[in-house]
Amino acid sequence: MNDDHHTLLASAIVLFTGVLWGIYWLPVRALGDMGLTGAWGTAAITVATVLLLLPIAIRHRRQLRQTHPIALVSIAAGGAAFALYSVGFMYGRVAIIILLWFLSPVWSTLIGRYVMGWPTPRLRIVAIVLGLMGLLIMLGADGGLPLPQGIGEWMALIAGILWSFSTTGIRVKSNIEAMPATFIFAVGAAITALVLAPILEPVPTLTSTEAPAIAGLALVTGGLWWGLNLVALMWATARLEPARVCILLMSEVLFGALSAAVLAGETLHPAEVIGGVIVLIAGLLEVLPVRPKVNHKPGL
């Protein structure tokens, strides 16, 4: 398969991944309703994923040992970012959490310019300005200081920044296969969730009749979203620019906002809608400039 076909397939995978993540908040909140409040639901999901992928990791242990440390740290950091994002759904409105996450293209461009030394087209500078403007409008919708409101929004903002660092590191250093990469991703997420869980909420007490249903939902969610879905995303992320990954994942915004409006009755202030639209426009501007001729792939 040539590079163009790889890019097309990777783009389609990331787009579908965004759709699926747009409804991810449903099992997370369902676990909360079943007793796993705060980060405990995310901890259950990610630990289940680690257990499901452990045989694969054992099979690929030699490749894991030979993988560059920066790649492993970058992949684990991506898992930590997704864990923060997941926990954020328990403390904030779905659409706002998703939109804060989707400031990632802004952070990716800044990292590319000031950390990696990559050239930045003028249109991407415009995108940065628009993205930050949209953030200020969205967060200042209530007339107060334009800062995240509550721990859920802060988690989503930090998660987006961390994800941008992660995708940059994956793009530059990772040559690991998708399956073992997803295991490392899940380990980073599980560690993050397990650290946060007792800090945010007390240890849940579950009855013997509740435990099987909770375990089943955690396994299904871990297998579908954190397993199969992320294997595909890890494969695609290593073949696309970080900003493009962030843009294609914007399908999550539409499905997340619609599902939250229909199923949870969540609404947005007009200013939040305006700010969110500006954030999305800023993201779309990331893929409009002509690609620089310089190839940033390692060793080229």
C-alpha positions as CSV (number, residue, x, y, z in Angstrom):
1,M,0.0,0.0,0.0
2,N,1.5,3.3,-1.0
3,D,1.8,6.5,1.1
4,D,-1.4,8.1,-0.3
5,H,-3.4,5.0,0.4
6,H,-2.0,4.8,3.9
7,T,-2.9,8.4,4.5
8,L,-6.4,8.0,3.2
9,L,-7.0,4.8,5.3
10,A,-5.5,6.4,8.4
11,S,-7.7,9.5,8.0
12,A,-10.9,7.4,7.6
13,I,-10.0,5.5,10.8
14,V,-9.4,8.6,12.8
15,L,-12.7,10.1,11.5
16,F,-14.7,7.0,12.6
17,T,-12.8,6.9,15.9
18,G,-14.1,10.5,16.6
19,V,-17.7,9.3,15.9
20,L,-17.3,6.5,18.4
21,W,-15.7,8.7,21.1
22,G,-18.5,11.1,20.7
23,I,-20.8,8.7,22.5
24,Y,-18.1,7.5,24.9
25,W,-19.6,9.6,27.7
26,L,-22.6,7.2,27.9
27,P,-20.8,4.2,29.4
28,V,-18.7,6.4,31.6
29,R,-21.7,8.0,33.2
30,A,-23.5,4.7,33.3
31,L,-20.7,3.3,35.4
32,G,-21.0,6.4,37.6
33,D,-24.7,5.7,38.1
34,M,-23.9,2.2,39.0
35,G,-21.6,3.4,41.8
36,L,-18.2,4.0,40.2
37,T,-18.2,7.8,40.6
38,G,-15.4,10.2,39.8
39,A,-12.4,8.5,38.3
40,W,-13.3,5.0,39.5
41,G,-15.3,4.2,36.4
42,T,-12.4,5.2,34.1
43,A,-10.1,3.2,36.4
44,A,-12.3,0.1,35.9
45,I,-12.4,0.6,32.1
46,T,-8.6,1.1,31.7
47,V,-7.6,-1.7,34.1
48,A,-10.0,-4.0,32.1
49,T,-8.2,-2.9,28.9
50,V,-4.8,-3.6,30.4
51,L,-5.9,-7.1,31.3
52,L,-7.4,-7.7,27.9
53,L,-4.2,-6.6,26.1
54,L,-1.7,-8.2,28.5
55,P,-1.3,-11.4,26.4
56,I,-0.6,-9.2,23.4
57,A,2.0,-7.2,25.3
58,I,3.7,-10.4,26.5
59,R,3.8,-11.7,22.9
60,H,5.4,-8.4,21.7
61,R,7.7,-8.0,24.8
62,R,10.9,-7.9,22.7
63,Q,9.5,-5.1,20.5
64,L,8.5,-3.2,23.7
65,R,12.0,-3.5,25.1
66,Q,13.5,-2.2,21.8
67,T,11.1,0.8,21.5
68,H,12.6,4.2,22.0
69,P,11.9,5.5,25.6
70,I,10.5,8.8,24.2
71,A,8.0,6.8,22.1
72,L,6.9,4.8,25.2
73,V,6.6,7.9,27.3
74,S,4.7,9.7,24.6
75,I,2.3,6.8,24.2
76,A,1.7,6.5,27.9
77,A,1.2,10.3,28.1
78,G,-1.5,9.9,25.5
79,G,-3.2,7.4,27.7
80,A,-3.0,9.8,30.6
81,A,-4.5,12.5,28.5
82,F,-7.4,10.2,27.5
83,A,-7.9,9.2,31.2
84,L,-8.2,12.9,32.2
85,Y,-10.6,13.5,29.3
86,S,-12.7,10.5,30.4
87,V,-12.9,11.6,34.0
88,G,-13.8,15.1,32.9
89,F,-17.2,13.7,31.7
90,M,-18.1,13.0,35.3
91,Y,-17.7,16.6,36.3
92,G,-18.6,18.8,33.3
93,R,-21.0,19.1,30.4
94,V,-20.2,16.8,27.5
95,A,-20.0,19.5,24.7
96,I,-17.7,21.8,26.7
97,I,-15.4,19.0,27.7
98,I,-15.1,17.9,24.1
99,L,-14.5,21.4,22.8
100,L,-11.8,22.1,25.4
101,W,-10.1,18.9,24.2
102,F,-10.3,20.1,20.6
103,L,-8.0,23.0,21.3
104,S,-5.4,20.4,20.7
105,P,-4.5,21.7,17.1
106,V,-3.5,25.0,18.7
107,W,-1.2,23.3,21.2
108,S,0.1,21.0,18.5
109,T,1.1,23.9,16.2
110,L,2.8,25.7,19.1
111,I,4.7,22.6,20.0
112,G,5.7,22.0,16.4
113,R,7.0,25.6,16.1
114,Y,8.7,26.2,19.5
115,V,9.7,22.7,20.6
116,M,10.3,20.9,17.3
117,G,11.4,23.9,15.3
118,W,9.0,23.1,12.4
119,P,8.0,25.9,10.1
120,T,4.6,27.5,10.7
121,P,2.5,28.8,7.8
122,R,0.8,32.1,8.3
123,L,-2.6,30.6,8.2
124,R,-1.7,28.4,11.1
125,I,-0.8,31.5,13.1
126,V,-4.3,32.8,12.3
127,A,-5.6,29.5,13.5
128,I,-3.8,29.9,16.8
129,V,-5.2,33.4,17.3
130,L,-8.8,32.2,16.5
131,G,-8.5,29.1,18.7
132,L,-7.4,31.2,21.7
133,M,-10.1,33.8,20.9
134,G,-12.7,31.0,20.8
135,L,-11.5,29.6,24.1
136,L,-11.8,33.0,25.8
137,I,-15.3,33.6,24.4
138,M,-16.5,30.1,25.4
139,L,-15.1,30.2,28.9
140,G,-16.3,33.8,29.5
141,A,-19.9,33.1,28.5
142,D,-21.2,33.7,32.0
143,G,-19.6,37.2,32.2
144,G,-16.8,36.0,34.6
145,L,-13.2,35.4,34.0
146,P,-12.5,33.3,30.9
147,L,-11.2,30.3,32.9
148,P,-12.4,26.7,33.0
149,Q,-15.3,26.2,35.5
150,G,-14.9,23.2,37.7
151,I,-12.5,20.3,37.8
152,G,-14.0,18.6,34.7
153,E,-13.2,21.6,32.4
154,W,-9.7,21.9,33.8
155,M,-9.1,18.2,33.2
156,A,-10.2,18.5,29.6
157,L,-8.0,21.5,28.9
158,I,-4.9,19.8,30.4
159,A,-5.8,16.6,28.6
160,G,-5.8,18.4,25.2
161,I,-2.4,19.9,25.9
162,L,-1.0,16.6,27.1
163,W,-2.4,14.8,24.0
164,S,-0.7,17.3,21.7
165,F,2.7,16.5,23.3
166,S,1.9,12.8,23.0
167,T,0.9,12.8,19.3
168,T,4.0,14.9,18.5
169,G,6.3,12.4,20.3
170,I,4.5,9.4,18.6
171,R,4.9,11.0,15.2
172,V,8.6,11.7,15.6
173,K,9.8,8.6,17.5
174,S,7.3,5.8,17.4
175,N,7.7,2.8,15.2
176,I,6.0,0.3,17.5
177,E,3.0,-1.7,16.2
178,A,-0.5,-0.7,17.1
179,M,-1.4,-3.5,19.4
180,P,1.5,-3.2,21.9
181,A,1.3,0.6,21.6
182,T,-2.3,0.4,22.8
183,F,-1.2,-1.7,25.8
184,I,1.2,1.0,26.8
185,F,-1.5,3.6,26.2
186,A,-3.9,1.7,28.4
187,V,-1.2,1.4,31.1
188,G,-0.6,5.1,31.1
189,A,-4.4,5.7,31.4
190,A,-4.9,3.1,34.1
191,I,-2.1,4.5,36.3
192,T,-3.5,8.1,35.9
193,A,-7.1,7.0,36.7
194,L,-6.0,4.9,39.7
195,V,-4.0,7.8,41.1
196,L,-6.9,10.2,40.7
197,A,-9.7,7.9,41.8
198,P,-9.1,8.0,45.6
199,I,-8.3,11.7,45.5
200,L,-11.5,12.7,43.8
201,E,-14.0,10.3,45.4
202,P,-14.1,7.7,48.2
203,V,-13.6,4.1,47.5
204,P,-17.0,2.7,46.2
205,T,-18.8,-0.1,48.1
206,L,-20.4,-2.5,45.7
207,T,-22.7,-5.4,46.4
208,S,-22.2,-8.9,44.9
209,T,-25.2,-8.4,42.7
210,E,-23.9,-5.1,41.3
211,A,-20.3,-6.2,40.6
212,P,-21.0,-8.5,37.6
213,A,-22.9,-5.9,35.7
214,I,-20.2,-3.3,36.4
215,A,-17.4,-5.6,35.4
216,G,-19.3,-6.5,32.2
217,L,-19.8,-2.9,31.2
218,A,-16.2,-2.1,32.0
219,L,-14.9,-5.0,29.9
220,V,-17.1,-4.1,26.9
221,T,-16.2,-0.4,27.1
222,G,-12.5,-1.2,27.6
223,G,-12.5,-3.7,24.7
224,L,-14.4,-1.5,22.3
225,W,-13.2,2.0,23.0
226,W,-9.8,1.5,24.7
227,G,-8.9,-1.7,22.9
228,L,-10.1,-2.1,19.3
229,N,-10.8,1.6,18.7
230,L,-7.4,2.7,20.1
231,V,-5.5,0.0,18.2
232,A,-6.8,1.6,15.1
233,L,-6.1,5.1,16.3
234,M,-2.5,4.3,17.3
235,W,-1.9,2.8,13.9
236,A,-3.3,5.9,12.2
237,T,-1.7,8.5,14.5
238,A,1.8,7.3,13.6
239,R,1.0,8.0,9.9
240,L,-0.6,11.4,10.2
241,E,0.5,14.9,11.3
242,P,-0.6,15.7,14.9
243,A,-2.8,18.6,13.7
244,R,-4.6,16.4,11.1
245,V,-5.3,13.8,13.8
246,C,-6.9,16.5,16.0
247,I,-9.0,17.8,13.1
248,L,-10.4,14.5,11.9
249,L,-11.3,13.6,15.5
250,M,-13.7,16.6,15.3
251,S,-16.4,14.3,14.3
252,E,-16.5,13.6,18.0
253,V,-17.8,17.2,18.6
254,L,-20.9,16.8,16.5
255,F,-21.9,13.3,17.9
256,G,-21.0,14.3,21.4
257,A,-23.0,17.5,21.4
258,L,-26.0,15.9,19.7
259,S,-26.1,12.8,21.9
260,A,-25.7,14.9,25.1
261,A,-28.5,17.3,24.0
262,V,-30.9,14.4,23.1
263,L,-30.0,12.0,25.9
264,A,-28.9,14.2,28.8
265,G,-30.7,17.4,28.0
266,E,-27.5,19.5,28.1
267,T,-27.7,22.9,26.4
268,L,-25.1,25.6,25.7
269,H,-25.1,29.3,26.2
270,P,-25.1,31.2,22.9
271,A,-21.6,32.6,23.7
272,E,-20.4,29.0,24.3
273,V,-21.7,28.0,20.9
274,I,-20.0,31.0,19.2
275,G,-16.7,30.3,21.0
276,G,-17.0,26.6,20.2
277,V,-17.6,27.3,16.5
278,I,-14.5,29.6,16.4
279,V,-12.4,26.8,18.0
280,L,-13.6,24.4,15.3
281,I,-12.9,26.9,12.6
282,A,-9.4,27.4,14.0
283,G,-8.9,23.7,13.8
284,L,-10.1,23.5,10.2
285,L,-7.5,26.1,9.2
286,E,-4.8,23.7,10.3
287,V,-5.2,21.5,7.3
288,L,-5.6,24.3,4.7
289,P,-2.0,25.4,4.2
290,V,0.1,23.7,1.6
291,R,2.4,21.1,3.3
292,P,6.0,22.2,3.7
293,K,8.4,20.4,1.4
294,V,10.6,19.5,4.3
295,N,9.9,16.0,5.6
296,H,10.0,15.8,9.4
297,K,10.0,12.0,9.6
298,P,12.8,10.6,11.7
299,G,15.9,9.9,9.7
300,L,14.8,11.8,6.6
